[in-house]
Amino acid sequence: MRTKARICAFAVALVALLLVPAVAQAKWGAIAIDPITEKIGYARNDPTAAVAKAHAKDRCGTDHCKAALWVFNGYGAVVQKKSGLYISGLGRTKNLAFKDARKRAHDSTARSVAWVFSGYS
């Protein structure tokens, strides 16, 4: 019985040791856009979504900037439909993120606006 308990404790400790570095490397990115001036702000490798969104809005530089997307350990992209609406997408690569954004926009010709990568260092 003690052997099983020790093995279980060892397994839990090993998983914790392997998981902590992965969580420590996790990073957030964001894109903020001013729909009036079309200025863009980016944030990369921030510790939380809230911090990333705040940094992107600050870097956008106007009072009208809105967080268009935030991404955790991956790529994010924003496209603009002919109507002016901004749509975001996520993916493992920049191309997949733009593909996802166009799919979500239901518009294969939507204009590429911005992309960001954040994470796995």
C-alpha positions as CSV (number, residue, x, y, z in Angstrom):
1,M,0.0,0.0,0.0
2,R,2.8,2.4,0.9
3,T,4.5,1.7,-2.5
4,K,1.3,2.6,-4.4
5,A,1.1,5.9,-2.4
6,R,4.7,6.7,-3.1
7,I,4.3,6.0,-6.8
8,C,1.2,8.1,-6.9
9,A,2.9,11.0,-5.1
10,F,5.9,10.7,-7.4
11,A,3.6,10.8,-10.5
12,V,1.8,13.9,-9.2
13,A,5.1,15.7,-8.5
14,L,6.4,14.8,-11.9
15,V,3.3,16.1,-13.7
16,A,3.5,19.3,-11.6
17,L,7.2,19.8,-12.5
18,L,6.5,19.3,-16.2
19,L,3.4,21.5,-16.2
20,V,4.8,24.5,-14.4
21,P,7.3,25.4,-17.2
22,A,4.6,25.1,-19.9
23,V,2.3,27.5,-17.9
24,A,5.2,29.9,-17.2
25,Q,5.8,30.2,-21.0
26,A,2.1,30.9,-21.8
27,K,1.7,34.3,-23.3
28,W,-1.1,36.5,-24.5
29,G,-1.2,38.8,-27.5
30,A,-3.9,41.3,-28.7
31,I,-4.8,43.7,-31.5
32,A,-6.7,46.9,-31.0
33,I,-8.2,49.0,-33.8
34,D,-9.6,52.4,-34.1
35,P,-12.5,52.0,-36.6
36,I,-12.5,55.7,-37.4
37,T,-8.8,56.3,-38.1
38,E,-7.9,52.7,-38.7
39,K,-4.9,53.0,-36.4
40,I,-3.7,49.7,-35.0
41,G,-2.0,48.7,-31.7
42,Y,-0.4,45.4,-30.9
43,A,0.6,43.6,-27.8
44,R,2.7,40.5,-27.6
45,N,3.9,38.1,-24.9
46,D,1.9,39.6,-22.0
47,P,1.0,37.6,-18.9
48,T,-2.8,37.9,-19.1
49,A,-5.5,38.7,-21.6
50,A,-6.4,41.9,-19.7
51,V,-2.9,43.2,-19.8
52,A,-2.5,42.4,-23.5
53,K,-5.8,44.1,-24.4
54,A,-4.8,47.2,-22.3
55,H,-1.3,47.4,-24.0
56,A,-2.8,47.0,-27.5
57,K,-5.3,49.8,-26.8
58,D,-2.6,52.1,-25.4
59,R,-0.4,51.4,-28.4
60,C,-3.2,52.1,-30.8
61,G,-3.1,55.7,-29.5
62,T,-6.6,57.0,-29.8
63,D,-9.7,57.2,-27.5
64,H,-11.7,55.1,-30.0
65,C,-9.5,52.0,-30.0
66,K,-11.2,48.8,-29.3
67,A,-9.6,45.4,-28.7
68,A,-10.4,43.4,-31.8
69,L,-8.8,40.1,-30.7
70,W,-6.7,38.5,-28.0
71,V,-4.9,35.3,-28.5
72,F,-3.2,32.8,-26.1
73,N,-0.1,31.0,-27.4
74,G,-0.8,31.3,-31.1
75,Y,-1.6,33.5,-34.1
76,G,-4.5,35.9,-34.4
77,A,-5.6,37.8,-37.5
78,V,-8.1,40.5,-38.3
79,V,-9.8,41.1,-41.7
80,Q,-12.2,43.8,-42.8
81,K,-15.4,43.1,-44.8
82,K,-16.5,45.5,-47.5
83,S,-19.1,46.8,-45.0
84,G,-16.3,48.0,-42.8
85,L,-16.9,45.3,-40.1
86,Y,-13.7,43.8,-38.5
87,I,-13.6,40.1,-38.0
88,S,-11.0,38.1,-36.1
89,G,-9.7,34.6,-36.4
90,L,-7.2,32.3,-34.7
91,G,-4.8,29.6,-35.9
92,R,-1.5,27.7,-35.5
93,T,0.0,29.7,-38.3
94,K,-0.5,33.3,-39.7
95,N,-2.2,31.9,-42.8
96,L,-4.5,29.7,-40.8
97,A,-5.5,32.7,-38.6
98,F,-6.4,34.7,-41.7
99,K,-8.2,31.8,-43.2
100,D,-10.2,31.4,-40.0
101,A,-11.0,35.2,-40.0
102,R,-12.3,35.1,-43.6
103,K,-14.3,32.0,-42.8
104,R,-15.9,33.7,-39.8
105,A,-16.5,36.8,-42.0
106,H,-18.2,34.6,-44.7
107,D,-16.1,36.6,-47.1
108,S,-13.1,35.0,-48.9
109,T,-12.1,38.5,-50.3
110,A,-12.1,40.3,-46.9
111,R,-9.1,42.6,-46.6
112,S,-6.2,41.6,-44.4
113,V,-5.8,44.2,-41.7
114,A,-3.4,42.9,-39.0
115,W,-1.9,39.8,-37.3
116,V,-0.1,39.0,-34.1
117,F,1.8,36.1,-32.7
118,S,2.2,35.5,-29.0
119,G,3.4,32.5,-27.1
120,Y,5.6,29.5,-27.0
121,S,9.1,30.8,-26.8
